[in-house]
Amino acid sequence: MTAIVDIILGGTFHAAILFLVAAGLQLVFGVQQIVNLACGSFYALGAYFGITAVAVAMKFGLPPLMFFPVLILAGLVIGVVGLPIERVLRTVYRRDESYQLLLTFGLLLMFQDVFRFTWGATPRTMDNAYMIYGTTHIMGVQVPTYNLLVIAASIGIAAALGLFLQRTKTGRIVRATAENRDMAEGLGVNASKIFALVFTVGCTLGTVGGALVVPSSAASLDMAVELVVEAFAVVVIGGLGSMRGALVGALIVGLMRAASISIMPEMELLSVYLVVVAALILRPAGLFGKVTA
């Protein structure tokens, strides 16, 4: 029983991080119709910047227990990098998908060099920050309290995003633009501003996810590419453009990964790929994706 609880809690923690990145990917595609291969770079950028922000905060005498809100703030601040990147992407909005993939993949490679130049090739960690908040006992399993804080933060962010899209005027405009850009523009909506907002929000979700993961793992040059693979697995399982799909897909990938690590570590990635293959065969549009004619 404790092994099952451990798998569920570990998988949910990974799913909470993965959901933030996948939600940003889904939001950008749903509104702008761009498959953003650079989403992993935003995740890695948040991780590196989060480590730097905490180190600077500690130098100024910030109590160690305050590093969690510092990480969230760091992710939110560095998320504004999405604004200039969105300006670059405007050149391919109405062009073939191959141009979008090539440009975003190029951005991924460029960010790799930026990380190497700024932070070096050696993985960066936050030392013992992961256990500063101690552990919590849940059904006989010792869980780092930090994991629970991340899960709670992810749930809060998901709820806030849902409320923004469903209950606010700007959120309704975003959804209208996603449904029919030309009609929205005909009614006076400035689609360029909406695209800039949406891409920046999507970028920020990725940077916050990256900032929150660094206490439990190292920030490295490989993390961007590794995350892209998992994020697209979530998208394939849940359905491209679906926020509900991002949530369910992240949970499936997170739990499968945790179960594989616990039972047979060699199957960690293969188990995820098997689920992706099954989804493509049984439901090509994903669990919540729209089936196109």
C-alpha positions as MATLAB code, in Angstrom:
seq = 'MTAIVDIILGGTFHAAILFLVAAGLQLVFGVQQIVNLACGSFYALGAYFGITAVAVAMKFGLPPLMFFPVLILAGLVIGVVGLPIERVLRTVYRRDESYQLLLTFGLLLMFQDVFRFTWGATPRTMDNAYMIYGTTHIMGVQVPTYNLLVIAASIGIAAALGLFLQRTKTGRIVRATAENRDMAEGLGVNASKIFALVFTVGCTLGTVGGALVVPSSAASLDMAVELVVEAFAVVVIGGLGSMRGALVGALIVGLMRAASISIMPEMELLSVYLVVVAALILRPAGLFGKVTA';
ca = [
       0.000    0.000    0.000;
       2.793    2.422    0.883;
       4.440    1.720   -2.475;
       1.224    2.702   -4.280;
       0.894    5.895   -2.249;
       4.532    6.719   -2.961;
       3.973    6.235   -6.710;
       0.833    8.391   -6.673;
       2.462   11.228   -4.757;
       5.683   11.124   -6.797;
       3.764   10.932  -10.056;
       1.476   13.795   -9.067;
       4.469   15.986   -8.232;
       5.988   15.381  -11.663;
       2.565   15.862  -13.283;
       2.158   19.219  -11.517;
       5.372   20.499  -13.117;
       4.609   18.914  -16.475;
       1.101   20.375  -16.536;
       2.390   23.937  -16.276;
       4.597   23.530  -19.357;
       1.992   21.548  -21.313;
      -0.725   24.088  -20.441;
       1.439   26.849  -21.904;
       2.004   24.755  -25.019;
      -1.732   24.062  -25.349;
      -2.690   27.692  -24.791;
      -0.313   28.941  -27.482;
      -1.462   26.340  -29.983;
      -5.135   26.821  -29.196;
      -5.014   30.567  -29.898;
      -2.071   31.067  -32.256;
      -1.964   27.655  -33.971;
       1.772   27.377  -33.355;
       3.431   24.149  -32.225;
       6.114   25.623  -29.994;
       9.189   23.388  -29.802;
      10.902   26.068  -27.707;
       8.628   25.375  -24.704;
      11.407   23.288  -23.149;
      13.765   26.254  -23.375;
      11.384   28.402  -21.313;
      11.285   25.612  -18.735;
      15.092   25.475  -18.579;
      15.312   29.277  -18.488;
      13.006   29.343  -15.459;
      15.167   26.717  -13.747;
      18.442   28.576  -14.272;
      16.968   31.960  -13.430;
      15.275   30.526  -10.332;
      18.613   29.280   -8.988;
      20.201   32.675   -9.632;
      17.290   34.554   -8.034;
      17.409   32.439   -4.865;
      21.192   32.843   -4.618;
      20.865   36.640   -4.910;
      18.010   36.703   -2.380;
      20.058   34.690    0.118;
      22.976   37.110   -0.275;
      20.684   39.921    0.808;
      19.722   38.015    3.934;
      16.402   36.481    2.890;
      15.443   33.606    5.250;
      15.896   30.178    3.604;
      12.218   29.367    4.194;
      11.285   32.140    1.747;
      12.931   30.498   -1.267;
       9.616   29.026   -2.497;
       7.894   32.380   -3.178;
      11.199   33.668   -4.613;
      11.139   30.816   -7.156;
       7.569   31.618   -8.180;
       8.401   35.304   -8.495;
      11.517   34.491  -10.539;
       9.449   32.383  -12.926;
       6.889   35.164  -13.328;
       9.534   37.834  -13.933;
      11.588   35.947  -16.514;
       8.395   34.943  -18.308;
       8.302   38.383  -19.945;
      10.983   37.080  -22.330;
       7.975   35.773  -24.241;
       7.155   39.265  -25.502;
      10.189   39.746  -27.817;
      10.059   36.111  -28.892;
       6.422   36.502  -29.912;
       7.460   39.401  -32.139;
       9.850   37.054  -33.950;
       7.143   34.405  -34.356;
       4.762   36.852  -36.024;
       6.616   36.247  -39.285;
       5.325   32.652  -39.455;
       1.777   32.906  -38.071;
       0.015   32.336  -41.382;
       2.718   30.247  -42.993;
       3.099   26.483  -43.283;
       3.661   24.521  -40.046;
       7.121   23.504  -41.205;
       8.292   27.125  -40.900;
       6.933   27.295  -37.352;
       8.668   24.064  -36.357;
      11.974   25.162  -37.884;
      11.861   28.582  -36.220;
      10.914   27.291  -32.767;
      13.514   24.510  -33.040;
      16.060   27.171  -33.952;
      15.071   29.098  -30.832;
      15.573   25.923  -28.791;
      19.133   25.587  -30.106;
      19.847   29.288  -29.546;
      18.690   29.068  -25.946;
      21.006   26.100  -25.405;
      23.960   28.330  -26.308;
      22.623   31.158  -24.124;
      22.463   28.790  -21.147;
      25.956   27.474  -21.832;
      27.370   30.994  -22.143;
      25.557   32.420  -19.091;
      25.547   29.545  -16.610;
      28.129   27.151  -18.055;
      27.824   23.503  -19.072;
      27.973   22.122  -15.510;
      24.552   21.301  -13.997;
      23.444   23.787  -11.317;
      21.665   22.812   -8.099;
      20.215   24.516   -5.024;
      22.185   22.348   -2.574;
      19.935   21.273    0.310;
      17.037   23.648   -0.306;
      14.741   20.759   -1.260;
      14.437   19.558    2.345;
      14.264   22.951    4.069;
      10.517   22.553    4.601;
      10.964   19.074    6.047;
       8.735   16.078    5.332;
       5.071   15.222    5.772;
       3.684   11.774    6.637;
       0.833   10.662    4.370;
      -0.548    7.136    4.845;
       2.773    5.828    6.094;
       4.861    7.538    3.405;
       7.339   10.344    4.078;
       6.872   13.013    1.430;
       8.998   16.159    1.095;
       6.720   19.041    2.038;
       8.114   20.960   -0.919;
       6.440   18.454   -3.270;
       3.064   19.213   -1.695;
       3.685   22.964   -2.017;
       4.419   22.546   -5.725;
       1.281   20.459   -6.251;
      -0.786   23.096   -4.429;
       0.825   25.902   -6.446;
       0.119   24.079   -9.713;
      -3.518   23.546   -8.750;
      -3.795   27.227   -7.825;
      -2.256   28.336  -11.122;
      -4.550   26.008  -13.077;
      -7.596   27.393  -11.255;
      -6.474   30.983  -11.848;
      -5.906   30.270  -15.558;
      -9.340   28.680  -15.839;
     -11.014   31.635  -14.125;
      -9.127   34.064  -16.361;
     -10.244   32.307  -19.548;
     -13.835   31.721  -18.442;
     -14.798   34.680  -16.269;
     -12.877   37.747  -17.466;
     -13.528   39.939  -20.493;
      -9.977   39.470  -21.757;
     -10.302   35.707  -21.345;
     -13.476   35.668  -23.438;
     -11.707   37.701  -26.131;
      -8.848   35.180  -26.073;
     -11.300   32.313  -26.571;
     -13.106   34.186  -29.341;
      -9.810   34.824  -31.109;
      -8.962   31.142  -30.798;
     -12.284   30.192  -32.403;
     -12.130   32.625  -35.308;
      -9.337   35.166  -35.598;
     -10.755   36.911  -38.693;
     -14.190   37.342  -37.135;
     -12.667   38.655  -33.897;
     -10.576   41.177  -35.830;
     -13.672   42.202  -37.771;
     -15.364   42.997  -34.450;
     -12.482   45.266  -33.418;
     -10.234   42.867  -31.500;
      -6.518   43.644  -31.759;
      -5.312   40.120  -32.495;
      -1.646   41.119  -32.293;
      -2.055   42.213  -28.662;
      -3.996   39.053  -27.827;
      -1.279   36.900  -29.393;
       1.415   38.742  -27.444;
      -0.541   38.242  -24.210;
      -1.219   34.567  -24.859;
       2.347   33.739  -25.830;
       3.721   35.563  -22.792;
       1.314   33.706  -20.491;
       2.306   30.403  -22.125;
       5.977   31.272  -21.744;
       5.443   32.257  -18.096;
       3.754   28.947  -17.300;
       6.874   27.211  -18.604;
       9.322   29.400  -16.690;
       7.372   28.981  -13.446;
       7.386   25.216  -13.945;
      11.139   25.260  -14.481;
      11.738   27.446  -11.439;
       9.679   25.143   -9.219;
      11.460   21.956  -10.289;
      15.065   23.004   -9.527;
      15.087   22.278   -5.777;
      14.363   18.613   -6.593;
      16.679   18.287   -9.612;
      19.593   20.019  -11.279;
      19.289   22.657  -13.976;
      21.170   21.315  -16.978;
      21.540   21.832  -20.708;
      19.681   18.576  -21.409;
      16.534   19.437  -19.464;
      15.000   21.516  -22.285;
      15.038   18.686  -24.828;
      13.942   16.083  -22.273;
      10.990   18.235  -21.277;
       9.918   18.810  -24.899;
       9.577   15.030  -25.344;
       7.394   14.668  -22.259;
       5.347   17.794  -23.018;
       4.493   16.524  -26.489;
       3.627   13.131  -25.016;
       1.112   14.946  -22.806;
      -0.264   16.799  -25.834;
      -0.653   13.609  -27.889;
      -2.421   11.812  -25.040;
      -4.657   14.704  -23.978;
      -5.331   16.251  -27.386;
      -3.740   19.263  -29.046;
      -5.236   22.549  -27.865;
      -7.176   21.101  -24.906;
      -6.464   22.355  -21.383;
      -8.350   19.432  -19.857;
      -6.206   17.206  -22.031;
      -3.072   18.866  -20.643;
      -4.209   18.077  -17.095;
      -5.194   14.463  -17.738;
      -2.211   13.831  -20.012;
       0.206   15.222  -17.427;
      -1.276   12.964  -14.745;
      -1.008    9.907  -16.996;
       2.602   10.635  -17.948;
       3.570   11.536  -14.379;
       2.032    8.403  -12.863;
       3.400    6.115  -15.582;
       6.873    7.551  -15.097;
       6.698    7.187  -11.293;
       5.407    3.618  -11.545;
       8.157    2.663  -13.996;
      10.877    4.183  -11.798;
       9.532    2.239   -8.815;
       8.968   -1.110  -10.558;
      11.360   -1.206  -13.521;
      13.555    1.911  -13.990;
      14.692    0.764  -17.450;
      11.105    1.222  -18.668;
      10.838    4.872  -17.552;
      10.700    6.445  -21.015;
       9.442    3.391  -22.862;
       6.311    3.248  -20.694;
       5.435    6.808  -21.694;
       6.031    6.055  -25.382;
       3.806    2.974  -25.157;
       0.949    5.103  -23.838;
       1.544    7.623  -26.642;
       1.477    4.850  -29.265;
      -1.728    3.440  -27.766;
      -3.323    6.900  -27.821;
      -2.343    7.441  -31.464;
      -3.821    4.069  -32.461;
      -7.024    4.167  -30.413;
      -7.744    7.909  -30.436;
      -5.471    9.868  -32.799;
      -6.994   13.230  -31.788;
      -6.234   12.572  -28.096;
      -8.605   12.073  -25.179;
     -10.037   15.598  -25.389;
      -8.884   16.721  -28.835;
     -11.273   17.756  -31.601;
     -11.583   15.238  -34.407;
     -11.103   17.009  -37.721;
     -12.721   15.857  -40.929;
];
